[in-house]
Amino acid sequence: MAENTALLHLTVELGCRLQESGAEIYRVEEAVRRVFSAYGVAQGQVFAIPNCLIVSAVDEAGRPISRLRRIPSHGTDVTRMERVYDYCRRLCRETPEPEQALAELEALDREHPQWPFWARLGGYFVATGSLGLFFGGGPLDGLAAGLCGAAAGACMMGLERFHTNLFAKTAAAAFLSALLAALLVALGLGSHVHIIIIGGLMALVPGLMFVSFMRDIIAGDTVAGLIKLVEALLTGCAIALGTAVAMGLTGGLPG
């Protein structure tokens, strides 16, 4: 049987990558338990919440060992999630040495494709511009909403490099988006400032986070679900705060 200490490190890194890619809590715990079972570890335990992962086992001398890993704020990356899940299934079938498996997992992470900045920015523009049209705006309103959404996205991505917390990032992005909406209407690009603001801010609305809260509650992970609910509510407060400050500075230009 493989050394349990090395296996502990492997399961922690595997679970951490699953959580960072947005996997459900129960799936993270199930993946870790399956790896333990595949390697013949009967006393492996795992506890996960959105920002923390704790895994414990028993070493070769019969002493309990554990490792805690704090999970930073993250979003959802379905491609990365699928790649890690696929590797987890292969790991359970082949059971290579834990050190080798950990090296392969790190290599898998390095090979993961990343969307370039301009492509992500384009996604913000198209999504928010389309929503500006959906909410009843004209072509210029849609264009302005797309620009505001792209500005919010650029702000979020820029602040990520400084490891800014989610509340501050969201408030800053909402402020920039609403301020730009008011300025664009003042310059004649669009005529309905409220539609432009709503369209631009939709990129920041924590819809997926709220769905995740409901999913975890239904799955029985009450603590994880409540944490996500609080995070979603705080994100909504950050959007409201940033928008209110921007409209206060611009006098709430009518649209």
C-alpha positions as CSV (number, residue, x, y, z in Angstrom):
1,M,0.0,0.0,0.0
2,A,1.2,3.5,-0.8
3,E,2.5,5.7,1.9
4,N,-0.5,7.4,3.5
5,T,1.4,10.7,4.1
6,A,2.1,11.1,0.4
7,L,-1.5,10.0,-0.4
8,L,-2.8,12.7,1.9
9,H,-1.0,15.4,0.0
10,L,-2.3,14.0,-3.3
11,T,-5.9,14.0,-2.1
12,V,-5.7,17.5,-0.7
13,E,-4.3,18.9,-4.0
14,L,-6.9,17.0,-6.0
15,G,-9.8,18.3,-3.8
16,C,-8.4,21.8,-3.9
17,R,-8.3,21.9,-7.7
18,L,-11.8,20.6,-7.9
19,Q,-13.1,23.3,-5.5
20,E,-11.2,26.0,-7.3
21,S,-12.9,25.0,-10.6
22,G,-16.3,25.2,-9.0
23,A,-17.2,21.6,-8.3
24,E,-20.0,20.8,-5.9
25,I,-19.0,20.2,-2.2
26,Y,-20.4,16.7,-2.2
27,R,-18.5,15.8,-5.4
28,V,-15.2,17.1,-3.9
29,E,-15.7,14.9,-0.8
30,E,-16.7,11.9,-2.9
31,A,-13.7,12.2,-5.2
32,V,-11.3,12.2,-2.2
33,R,-13.1,9.3,-0.6
34,R,-12.9,7.3,-3.9
35,V,-9.1,7.9,-4.1
36,F,-8.7,6.7,-0.5
37,S,-10.7,3.6,-1.2
38,A,-8.8,2.9,-4.4
39,Y,-5.5,3.0,-2.5
40,G,-6.9,0.8,0.3
41,V,-7.1,3.5,3.0
42,A,-10.1,2.6,5.1
43,Q,-9.9,5.5,7.6
44,G,-9.5,8.5,5.3
45,Q,-11.8,11.4,6.1
46,V,-12.6,14.6,4.3
47,F,-14.5,17.8,5.2
48,A,-15.0,20.6,2.7
49,I,-16.7,24.0,2.7
50,P,-16.3,26.6,-0.1
51,N,-13.2,28.2,1.4
52,C,-11.6,25.3,3.3
53,L,-10.6,21.7,2.8
54,I,-9.6,19.3,5.6
55,V,-8.4,15.8,4.9
56,S,-7.2,13.3,7.4
57,A,-5.8,9.7,7.4
58,V,-3.7,7.4,9.5
59,D,0.0,7.0,8.8
60,E,2.0,3.8,8.6
61,A,2.6,3.9,12.4
62,G,-1.1,4.2,13.1
63,R,-1.0,7.8,14.1
64,P,-3.7,10.2,12.8
65,I,-2.4,12.8,10.3
66,S,-4.3,15.6,8.7
67,R,-3.9,18.6,6.4
68,L,-5.9,21.8,6.0
69,R,-5.9,23.8,2.8
70,R,-7.5,27.2,2.6
71,I,-9.3,27.8,-0.8
72,P,-9.1,31.3,-2.2
73,S,-12.1,33.0,-3.8
74,H,-12.8,31.4,-7.1
75,G,-15.3,31.1,-9.9
76,T,-16.3,28.2,-12.2
77,D,-14.1,26.6,-14.8
78,V,-16.0,23.7,-16.3
79,T,-13.2,22.7,-18.6
80,R,-10.7,22.4,-15.7
81,M,-13.3,20.6,-13.6
82,E,-13.8,18.0,-16.3
83,R,-10.1,17.5,-16.7
84,V,-9.5,17.0,-13.0
85,Y,-12.5,14.6,-12.7
86,D,-11.2,12.6,-15.6
87,Y,-7.8,12.4,-14.0
88,C,-9.5,11.3,-10.7
89,R,-11.2,8.4,-12.4
90,R,-8.0,7.4,-14.1
91,L,-6.2,7.6,-10.7
92,C,-8.7,5.2,-9.1
93,R,-8.3,2.7,-12.0
94,E,-4.5,2.7,-12.2
95,T,-3.4,3.8,-8.6
96,P,0.1,5.0,-9.5
97,E,2.5,6.0,-6.8
98,P,1.2,9.1,-5.0
99,E,4.4,11.1,-5.8
100,Q,4.0,10.3,-9.5
101,A,0.3,11.0,-9.4
102,L,0.9,14.4,-7.8
103,A,3.5,15.3,-10.5
104,E,1.0,14.4,-13.2
105,L,-1.7,16.5,-11.5
106,E,0.5,19.5,-11.4
107,A,1.5,19.0,-15.1
108,L,-2.3,18.7,-15.9
109,D,-2.8,22.1,-14.2
110,R,0.1,23.7,-16.2
111,E,-1.3,22.4,-19.5
112,H,-4.8,23.8,-18.8
113,P,-5.8,26.3,-21.5
114,Q,-6.4,29.8,-20.4
115,W,-8.6,32.3,-22.2
116,P,-6.7,35.4,-23.2
117,F,-7.6,38.8,-21.7
118,W,-9.1,40.1,-24.9
119,A,-11.4,37.1,-25.3
120,R,-12.7,37.4,-21.8
121,L,-13.2,41.1,-22.3
122,G,-15.1,40.3,-25.5
123,G,-17.3,37.9,-23.6
124,Y,-18.2,40.7,-21.1
125,F,-19.0,43.0,-24.0
126,V,-21.2,40.7,-25.9
127,A,-23.1,39.4,-22.9
128,T,-23.9,42.8,-21.3
129,G,-24.6,44.4,-24.7
130,S,-27.1,41.7,-25.5
131,L,-28.8,42.2,-22.1
132,G,-29.0,46.0,-22.7
133,L,-31.0,45.2,-25.8
134,F,-33.0,42.5,-24.0
135,F,-34.1,45.0,-21.3
136,G,-35.6,47.3,-24.0
137,G,-32.7,49.5,-25.0
138,G,-31.9,50.6,-28.5
139,P,-28.8,49.8,-30.5
140,L,-26.8,52.6,-28.9
141,D,-28.0,51.6,-25.5
142,G,-26.8,48.0,-26.2
143,L,-23.4,49.3,-27.4
144,A,-23.1,51.5,-24.3
145,A,-24.1,48.6,-22.0
146,G,-21.5,46.4,-23.7
147,L,-18.8,49.0,-23.1
148,C,-19.9,49.3,-19.4
149,G,-19.8,45.5,-19.0
150,A,-16.4,45.3,-20.6
151,A,-15.1,48.1,-18.2
152,A,-16.5,46.1,-15.2
153,G,-14.9,42.9,-16.5
154,A,-11.5,44.7,-17.0
155,C,-11.8,46.1,-13.5
156,M,-12.5,42.6,-12.0
157,M,-9.7,41.0,-13.9
158,G,-7.2,43.8,-13.1
159,L,-8.0,43.7,-9.4
160,E,-7.6,39.9,-9.4
161,R,-3.9,40.3,-9.9
162,F,-3.7,42.2,-6.6
163,H,-5.6,39.5,-4.8
164,T,-8.4,41.9,-3.9
165,N,-11.3,40.4,-2.0
166,L,-14.6,39.8,-3.9
167,F,-16.6,42.6,-2.1
168,A,-14.0,45.3,-3.0
169,K,-13.6,44.0,-6.6
170,T,-17.4,44.0,-7.2
171,A,-18.0,47.4,-5.6
172,A,-15.2,49.0,-7.7
173,A,-16.4,47.3,-10.9
174,A,-20.0,48.4,-10.3
175,F,-18.8,52.0,-9.6
176,L,-16.8,52.1,-12.8
177,S,-19.7,50.6,-14.9
178,A,-22.3,53.0,-13.5
179,L,-20.1,56.0,-13.8
180,L,-19.2,55.1,-17.4
181,A,-22.9,54.6,-18.2
182,A,-23.8,58.1,-17.0
183,L,-20.9,59.6,-19.0
184,L,-21.8,57.8,-22.2
185,V,-25.4,59.0,-22.0
186,A,-24.1,62.6,-21.3
187,L,-22.0,62.2,-24.5
188,G,-24.9,61.1,-26.5
189,L,-24.1,57.4,-26.8
190,G,-27.4,55.9,-25.6
191,S,-30.4,57.6,-24.1
192,H,-31.7,55.3,-21.3
193,V,-29.1,55.4,-18.5
194,H,-31.0,53.0,-16.3
195,I,-31.1,50.3,-19.0
196,I,-27.4,50.8,-19.7
197,I,-26.5,50.5,-16.0
198,I,-28.6,47.4,-15.5
199,G,-27.2,45.8,-18.6
200,G,-23.6,46.6,-17.6
201,L,-24.1,45.3,-14.1
202,M,-25.6,42.0,-15.1
203,A,-22.0,40.7,-15.5
204,L,-21.5,41.1,-11.7
205,V,-24.8,39.7,-10.5
206,P,-24.1,36.5,-8.5
207,G,-26.7,34.3,-10.1
208,L,-24.5,31.2,-10.3
209,M,-23.5,31.7,-6.7
210,F,-27.1,31.8,-5.6
211,V,-27.9,28.6,-7.6
212,S,-24.9,27.0,-6.0
213,F,-26.3,27.9,-2.6
214,M,-29.6,26.1,-3.4
215,R,-27.8,23.1,-4.9
216,D,-25.7,22.7,-1.7
217,I,-28.7,23.0,0.6
218,I,-30.6,20.4,-1.4
219,A,-27.6,18.1,-1.3
220,G,-27.5,18.4,2.5
221,D,-24.3,20.6,2.7
222,T,-26.0,23.2,4.9
223,V,-22.9,25.0,6.1
224,A,-21.5,25.3,2.5
225,G,-24.8,26.5,1.2
226,L,-25.2,29.2,3.9
227,I,-21.6,30.4,3.2
228,K,-22.5,30.8,-0.5
229,L,-25.7,32.6,0.4
230,V,-23.9,35.1,2.5
231,E,-21.4,35.6,-0.2
232,A,-24.1,36.2,-2.8
233,L,-25.9,38.7,-0.5
234,L,-22.6,40.6,0.2
235,T,-21.9,40.7,-3.6
236,G,-25.3,42.2,-4.1
237,C,-24.6,44.8,-1.5
238,A,-21.3,45.6,-3.2
239,I,-23.1,46.2,-6.5
240,A,-25.6,48.5,-4.9
241,L,-22.9,50.4,-3.0
242,G,-20.7,51.0,-6.1
243,T,-23.7,52.0,-8.2
244,A,-25.0,54.4,-5.6
245,V,-21.7,56.1,-5.2
246,A,-21.3,56.6,-9.0
247,M,-24.8,57.9,-9.4
248,G,-24.4,60.2,-6.5
249,L,-21.3,61.7,-8.1
250,T,-23.0,62.2,-11.4
251,G,-26.2,63.5,-10.0
252,G,-28.2,60.5,-11.2
253,L,-28.4,61.6,-14.9
254,P,-31.9,60.9,-16.2
255,G,-32.3,58.5,-19.0
